[in-house]
Amino acid sequence: MKKTKRHPRRNLANRLQRFARGRADEEARHIPWQRLLEARNQYIDWEEFYLWIRSILEVENRIPDCLVEILEDRLPGFLENEKQLEPKADRDRPLPFRLEDWINDHIFGYAKQEGWFHAITFYAIREPRYQRAEGCWSESVVRWKNAKPIRYPSFDEWKAAAEHCDDTARLLPELQKATASAKLVAPDRLAEAASRWIDWEAFAYWVEPALELGSRVPPEVASELERRCPGFLEAAGGNSREKASVKTSRDWQGLMDWIAGHHFQDAKTEGWFDAILIQAGSHPRAIRTMEYADHCDEVWSLEITKSYPTFEEWRRDADSYVELPGE
């Protein structure tokens, strides 16, 4: 998309990443972002449960008695279906994968039928909670195969252990350092900062068409911009009282750079600003807001100066924006 940074095609992994992102975005833009966010969080909940179960299955190579009641309660019908399978089924599709298929088909079947299940998984597996759970699964299997425990941990115990696992170990090298910066800040503080960053991005998208008008910025936009970002227009216009070394471009990126320097200086100083960008960058609301801004670029004309929406109106429309089939 035009507002995202593009990188040269370095290797197959990067090309696959871009393909997966494009497919996920294409699926996601046809449903409300609030629904996608809820489904993504639900998927991570189920993946934690699945990875705990899988840890035990891969050590036992069967369904042990300690899991029977749990599976019957959480996934009614799965064990009965397993009993009816032919012996060759395990060769075609091992037990842990059959369990995953069952969860995806019976819990998230609605998303598969509606054509946006890939979007759920794409955004879910990039969440730190998912990455920690996957790391805990891998570590558990290795440890338990080496020394089988007398008693396997309960689901709650396993989740507590997962909280301490490294959520960067399975990431691409270029993402590891940036993601690791999240460890420098409390999770609640990071979440709050990411939410504020998403709000600021939306504001910058709203302002962007006005900035492109040069000196003809609508008065209501200039007034709101001065209220929220006092000094930006002067800095962008070359009349700033700030140090001469400070250069601000009069566009969306220039405004976001200004916002980062004035409203997120603590994160920059403390070394966890990249974690904000990563968390915000995979949030369905941020992605949908960017897509709505692209939509506005396509449909707005120069006459926008006569009927520029308020930020509150623009944000409301962005939150309710979906791309209709065929668009």
C-alpha positions in Angstrom: 0.0 0.0 0.0 1.2 3.5 -0.7 1.7 4.5 2.9 3.8 1.5 3.9 7.5 1.3 3.4 8.6 -1.1 0.7 11.8 -3.1 0.7 13.6 -4.9 -2.1 13.0 -8.6 -2.7 15.8 -10.0 -0.7 14.8 -13.7 -0.4 12.0 -16.1 -0.6 10.9 -15.6 3.0 10.3 -11.9 2.4 8.3 -12.7 -0.7 6.2 -15.2 1.1 5.6 -12.7 3.9 4.4 -10.1 1.4 2.1 -12.6 -0.2 0.6 -13.7 3.1 0.1 -10.1 4.2 -1.6 -9.2 1.0 -3.9 -12.2 1.2 -4.7 -11.4 4.9 -5.4 -7.8 4.1 -7.7 -8.7 1.2 -9.7 -11.0 3.4 -9.8 -8.7 6.3 -11.1 -5.5 4.6 -14.4 -7.1 3.9 -15.4 -7.5 7.6 -15.5 -4.9 10.4 -12.1 -4.6 12.1 -13.8 -5.1 15.5 -15.0 -8.5 14.5 -11.6 -9.5 13.3 -9.9 -8.3 16.5 -12.4 -10.4 18.6 -11.8 -13.4 16.4 -8.0 -13.0 16.5 -8.0 -12.9 20.3 -10.3 -15.9 20.5 -8.0 -17.8 18.1 -5.0 -17.0 20.4 -6.9 -18.4 23.3 -7.6 -21.6 21.5 -4.1 -21.9 20.2 -2.8 -21.7 23.8 -5.1 -24.6 24.7 -4.1 -26.5 21.5 -0.3 -26.1 22.0 -0.6 -27.3 25.6 -2.5 -30.4 24.5 -0.1 -30.9 21.6 2.9 -30.7 24.0 1.5 -33.8 25.8 0.4 -35.6 22.7 3.8 -35.4 21.1 5.4 -36.9 24.2 2.8 -39.6 24.8 2.1 -40.4 21.1 -1.5 -41.0 22.2 -4.3 -39.4 24.1 -3.6 -40.1 27.8 -6.3 -40.5 30.4 -5.6 -37.1 31.9 -6.8 -35.4 28.8 -9.9 -37.4 28.0 -12.3 -35.5 30.3 -10.8 -32.1 29.2 -11.2 -32.9 25.5 -14.7 -34.2 26.0 -15.6 -30.9 27.8 -13.9 -28.4 25.5 -14.3 -30.2 22.2 -17.3 -32.5 22.4 -17.4 -35.0 19.5 -13.6 -35.0 18.8 -12.8 -38.2 20.7 -15.9 -40.0 19.3 -14.7 -39.0 15.8 -11.2 -40.3 16.5 -12.6 -43.7 17.4 -14.3 -44.0 14.0 -11.2 -43.2 12.0 -9.4 -45.9 10.0 -5.9 -46.9 11.2 -4.3 -45.2 8.2 -5.6 -41.9 9.3 -2.7 -41.4 11.6 -0.3 -41.9 8.7 -2.1 -39.4 6.6 -2.6 -36.8 9.2 -1.0 -37.2 12.7 -3.1 -36.8 15.8 -1.9 -33.3 16.8 -2.8 -32.0 13.4 -6.2 -33.6 13.4 -6.9 -31.9 16.7 -5.9 -28.6 15.2 -8.1 -29.2 12.2 -11.0 -30.0 14.5 -10.6 -26.8 16.4 -10.3 -24.7 13.2 -13.3 -26.4 11.6 -15.6 -26.4 14.6 -14.7 -23.2 16.4 -13.7 -21.0 13.4 -15.8 -22.7 10.7 -17.8 -19.5 10.3 -14.7 -17.6 9.3 -13.7 -20.3 6.8 -17.1 -20.3 5.2 -17.1 -16.5 5.0 -13.5 -16.4 3.6 -11.5 -14.6 6.2 -9.9 -17.4 8.3 -6.5 -16.6 6.9 -6.7 -13.1 8.1 -7.4 -14.3 11.7 -4.3 -16.6 11.7 -2.0 -14.0 10.0 -2.6 -11.4 12.6 -2.8 -13.9 15.5 0.6 -15.5 15.0 2.3 -12.2 15.1 1.1 -11.4 18.6 3.6 -11.8 21.4 1.2 -14.0 23.4 1.0 -16.5 20.5 4.8 -16.4 20.0 5.3 -17.2 23.7 2.9 -20.1 23.6 4.6 -21.5 20.6 7.9 -21.2 22.3 6.6 -22.9 25.4 5.2 -25.8 23.3 8.6 -26.3 21.7 10.5 -26.2 25.0 8.0 -28.4 26.7 8.3 -31.2 24.2 12.1 -31.2 24.3 12.2 -31.1 28.1 9.5 -33.8 28.6 11.0 -36.2 26.0 14.3 -35.9 27.8 12.7 -36.5 31.3 9.0 -37.4 31.3 7.2 -35.6 34.1 5.4 -37.5 36.8 2.5 -35.2 36.3 1.9 -32.9 33.4 1.1 -29.2 34.2 -2.5 -28.1 34.1 -3.5 -25.7 31.4 -3.3 -22.7 33.8 0.1 -23.8 35.0 1.3 -24.2 31.4 0.1 -20.8 30.4 1.8 -19.2 33.4 5.1 -20.8 32.3 4.5 -19.6 28.7 4.4 -16.0 30.0 8.2 -16.3 30.7 9.1 -17.8 27.3 11.0 -15.8 24.6 8.5 -14.4 22.1 11.3 -13.5 19.6 13.0 -16.8 19.2 11.0 -17.9 16.1 10.9 -14.5 14.4 12.8 -13.4 11.4 16.2 -11.9 12.4 15.2 -8.4 11.3 12.2 -8.5 13.7 13.9 -10.0 16.7 15.7 -6.9 17.9 12.7 -4.6 17.5 10.3 -7.1 19.2 12.8 -7.7 22.0 12.5 -4.0 22.9 9.0 -4.8 24.3 10.8 -6.4 27.3 12.0 -2.9 28.3 8.4 -1.8 29.2 5.5 -3.1 31.2 2.9 -4.8 28.9 0.1 -2.4 30.1 2.2 0.6 29.3 3.1 -0.7 25.9 -0.5 -1.5 25.1 -1.5 2.0 26.1 1.2 3.6 24.0 0.3 1.5 21.0 -3.3 2.5 21.3 -2.2 6.2 21.4 0.0 5.7 18.4 -3.0 4.3 16.4 -5.0 7.3 17.4 -2.2 9.6 16.2 -1.9 7.7 13.0 -5.6 8.2 12.3 -5.3 12.0 13.0 -2.3 12.2 10.6 -4.3 10.4 7.9 -7.1 12.9 8.4 -4.8 15.8 8.1 -2.8 14.5 5.2 -5.1 15.7 2.3 -5.1 19.1 3.8 -1.3 19.2 4.0 -1.2 18.4 0.3 -3.1 21.6 -0.4 -0.1 23.6 0.7 -1.0 27.1 1.8 -4.7 26.4 1.3 -5.1 24.2 4.4 -8.7 24.6 5.5 -8.9 26.8 8.6 -10.7 24.1 10.7 -7.9 21.6 10.0 -5.2 24.2 10.7 -6.9 25.0 14.0 -7.1 21.3 15.0 -3.6 20.7 14.0 -2.3 23.6 16.0 -4.3 22.5 19.0 -2.9 18.9 18.9 0.5 19.6 17.5 1.4 23.2 18.3 4.4 24.3 16.2 4.2 21.6 13.5 3.0 23.9 10.7 5.7 26.4 11.5 8.4 23.7 11.7 7.2 22.3 8.4 7.1 25.7 6.8 10.6 26.6 7.8 9.6 29.2 10.3 10.2 27.1 13.4 11.7 28.5 16.5 13.2 25.1 17.2 16.8 24.3 16.5 17.9 24.8 13.0 18.9 21.1 12.8 15.3 20.0 13.2 13.8 19.5 9.8 10.1 18.6 9.4 8.5 17.6 6.1 5.0 18.8 5.4 3.4 15.4 4.8 2.0 12.4 6.6 5.4 10.9 7.4 6.7 14.3 8.5 3.8 14.7 10.9 4.2 11.2 12.3 7.9 11.9 12.9 7.0 15.1 14.7 4.4 13.3 16.8 6.9 10.6 17.7 9.4 13.2 18.8 7.0 15.2 20.8 4.5 12.6 22.2 6.6 9.4 22.4 9.9 10.7 23.5 9.9 8.5 26.6 9.6 5.4 24.5 12.4 6.6 22.3 14.7 7.5 25.2 14.0 4.2 27.0 14.5 2.1 23.8 11.1 0.6 23.3 9.6 2.8 20.5 10.0 0.0 17.9 7.8 -2.2 20.0 5.0 0.4 19.7 5.3 0.3 15.9 5.2 -3.5 15.7 2.2 -3.8 18.0 0.3 -1.0 16.3 1.3 -2.2 12.8 -0.5 -5.5 13.2 -3.6 -4.2 14.9 -6.8 -4.5 12.8 -8.0 -1.0 13.7 -4.7 0.6 12.5 -4.7 -1.4 9.3 -8.4 -0.6 8.5 -7.7 3.1 9.2 -4.9 3.1 6.7 -7.1 1.4 4.1 -9.9 4.0 4.7 -7.3 6.8 4.2 -6.4 5.1 0.8 -10.1 4.9 0.0 -10.5 8.7 0.7 -7.5 9.4 -1.6 -9.3 7.7 -4.4 -12.8 9.3 -4.0 -12.0 12.8 -2.6 -11.7 15.6 -5.1 -10.1 19.1 -4.8 -13.6 20.2 -3.7 -12.8 18.7 -0.3 -11.7 22.1 0.9 -15.4 23.1 0.9 -16.7 20.2 3.0 -13.8 18.9 5.0 -15.1 16.4 7.6 -14.3 16.9 11.3 -11.8 14.4 12.7 -14.5 12.8 14.8 -16.6 12.2 11.6 -13.7 10.9 9.7 -12.7 8.5 12.5 -16.2 7.2 12.9 -16.4 6.5 9.1 -13.0 4.8 9.2 -14.1 2.5 12.1 -17.2 1.5 10.1 -15.4 1.1 6.8 -15.5 -2.2 5.0 -14.9 -2.9 1.3 -17.9 -4.4 -0.3 -17.5 -7.5 -2.5 -16.5 -6.6 -6.0 -14.9 -3.4 -5.1 
